[in-house]
């Protein structure tokens, strides 16, 4: 397994664990400030976890030089993630532009906060798809 594949596995696991926790806990946030605090905590924990695990992986498995296959896999995976990110972004914009979109049955948070959470979710889902695609392309061949 190459270092890039190991790194993609690390990122995938970190996104599933930490942003999964965020998705489960954000409906219970009593205020917008609590939701923001939850997001900042998850983002900081994500960065710290990924950095520490990638350093450990680099110590145990020396990174290789990037070749044409690595660039092709990264390009294809980014292409896949782009569509998820754009879909979520357009959904958040629509949520902000449609004033009658009542989400009170789902959450007590204001519509603007729901749009912000949709953006966070689309970023996390896009990155999850990107790293999952990388793992699959490395396993199945690009």
C-alpha positions in Angstrom: 0.0 0.0 0.0 1.4 3.4 -1.0 1.6 6.3 1.4 -1.0 8.2 -0.6 -3.4 5.3 -0.2 -2.7 5.1 3.5 -3.3 8.8 3.8 -6.6 8.5 1.9 -7.7 5.8 4.4 -6.8 8.0 7.3 -8.7 11.0 5.9 -11.7 8.7 5.2 -11.8 7.3 8.7 -11.4 10.7 10.3 -14.2 12.2 8.2 -16.6 9.4 9.0 -15.8 9.5 12.7 -15.7 13.2 13.4 -18.2 14.6 11.0 -20.5 11.6 11.8 -20.3 12.8 15.4 -21.1 16.4 14.2 -24.1 15.3 12.2 -25.5 13.3 15.2 -24.9 16.1 17.7 -25.8 19.3 15.8 -29.6 18.8 16.1 -29.1 18.8 19.9 -27.3 22.2 19.9 -29.5 24.6 21.9 -28.3 27.7 20.2 -26.4 28.9 17.1 -23.4 29.5 19.3 -23.4 26.0 20.6 -23.6 24.7 17.0 -20.7 26.9 16.0 -18.7 25.7 19.0 -19.4 22.1 18.0 -18.2 22.8 14.5 -15.0 24.5 15.6 -14.3 21.6 18.0 -14.8 19.0 15.3 -12.7 20.9 12.8 -9.8 21.3 15.2 -10.0 17.7 16.3 -10.1 16.6 12.6 -7.0 18.6 11.7 -5.1 17.4 14.8 -6.1 13.7 14.2 -5.2 13.8 10.5 -1.9 15.5 11.1 -0.8 13.1 13.9 -1.9 10.0 11.9 -0.2 11.2 8.7 3.0 11.9 10.6 2.8 8.4 12.1 2.1 6.9 8.7 5.1 8.8 7.2 7.4 7.5 9.9 6.3 4.0 9.4 6.0 4.1 5.6 8.3 6.5 3.7 6.3 8.7 1.2 7.0 8.0 -2.5 7.4 10.5 -5.2 4.1 11.4 -7.0 3.8 9.8 -10.4 1.4 10.0 -13.3 -0.9 7.4 -11.7 -1.2 9.4 -8.5 -2.0 12.6 -10.4 -4.7 10.8 -12.4 -6.3 9.3 -9.3 -6.3 12.6 -7.5 -7.9 14.3 -10.6 -10.6 11.7 -11.0 -11.4 11.8 -7.2 -11.6 15.6 -7.2 -13.9 15.5 -10.1 -16.2 13.1 -8.2 -16.2 15.3 -5.1 -16.9 18.5 -7.1 -20.4 17.3 -8.0 -21.3 16.6 -4.4 -19.9 19.9 -3.2 -21.7 21.9 -5.8 -25.0 20.1 -5.2 -24.8 20.9 -1.5 -23.8 24.5 -2.2 -26.7 25.1 -4.5 -29.0 23.5 -2.0 -27.8 25.9 0.7 -28.3 28.8 -1.6 -31.8 27.7 -2.4 -32.5 27.3 1.3 -31.5 30.9 1.9 -33.4 32.2 -1.1 -36.7 30.4 -0.4 -38.2 32.3 2.5 -41.1 29.9 3.0 -38.9 26.8 3.5 -40.1 25.8 6.9 -37.7 23.5 8.6 -39.2 23.9 12.1 -40.4 20.3 12.0 -36.7 19.1 11.7 -34.9 21.5 14.0 -35.2 24.6 16.1 -32.2 26.3 14.5 -32.8 29.3 12.1 -32.9 28.8 8.4 -29.5 30.5 8.0 -27.9 28.1 10.4 -29.5 25.2 8.6 -27.9 26.5 5.3 -24.5 26.7 7.1 -24.9 23.1 8.3 -25.8 22.0 4.8 -22.6 23.7 3.5 -20.6 21.9 6.2 -22.3 18.6 5.3 -21.6 19.1 1.6 -17.9 19.8 2.3 -17.6 16.7 4.5 -19.5 14.6 2.0 -17.5 15.9 -0.9 -14.2 15.2 0.9 -15.5 11.7 1.9 -16.3 10.9 -1.7 -12.9 12.2 -2.8 -10.9 10.1 -0.4 -13.1 7.1 -0.9 -12.7 7.4 -4.6 -8.9 7.6 -4.2 -9.0 4.4 -2.1 -11.1 2.6 -4.7 -9.0 3.9 -7.7 -5.8 2.7 -5.9 -7.5 -0.7 -5.2 -9.2 -1.2 -8.5 -6.8 0.7 -10.8 -7.3 4.1 -12.2 
